[in-house]
Amino acid sequence: KPIERAMQPWLDGPRMVVCDHNVFRVGSRVTNRRGTEGTIVGVDKDGDLPVFLKNEQTGTFYAKQCRKAMSIGDRVRYNCGAIGEIIDFDKDDDLLVKVSTGTEQVWYRSFSQRLPSVGDRVHHTCKAMGTLEGFDKDGDFKVKMSNGESAVWYAKKSTQGIGSLDPEPEWPALPAELP
């Protein structure tokens, strides 16, 4: 596969990098500030992200200028309100999702919204910032704050990255995320 060839030079390097409380892992998808999406194939010595693009070309994105795109393992909400976890993408780049009942469904990407996922940067209304480490049974955020302390933040009072979330989120934890 072309993406496997693109990963070859980076196999002995780091598998992830943390930048501004965002965890970027090899295999995750990212979008640069111009809106170009790619799959991370490695991490270079400067912490930048070599990526594999949809046109089967490679490039490098600066981690500070990236945001996470929908990736395998992310939680997503479909426009009907259903919530699931991305397990793959089909040939049209739509989502193959496993819902909490264990069934697999294909969801149109354009009708799906990425929800906060483990490793995301989150902000609290009190202006604290941290990294999302998990979810409690009510769907609230288990966070490691900038000062190193752990906390549980109400999902309704938190935002992902720098944008706001759905005003009344209902994010039940998926079975894999329960304590």
Salt bridges, closest charged atoms under 4 A:
ASP20 OD1 - LYS64 NZ 3.74
GLU37 OE2 - ARG29 NH1 3.33
GLU37 OE2 - ARG109 NH2 3.65
ASP46 OD2 - LYS45 NZ 3.73
ASP74 OD2 - ARG114 NE 2.89
ASP92 OD2 - LYS91 NZ 3.68
ASP93 OD1 - ARG29 NH1 2.98
ASP93 OD2 - LYS54 NZ 3.16
ASP93 OD2 - ARG109 NH2 3.21
ASP120 OD1 - LYS68 NZ 3.08
ASP120 OD1 - ARG114 NH2 2.88
ASP138 OD2 - LYS137 NZ 3.85
ASP166 OD2 - ARG77 NH1 2.97
GLU177 OE1 - ARG75 NH1 2.97
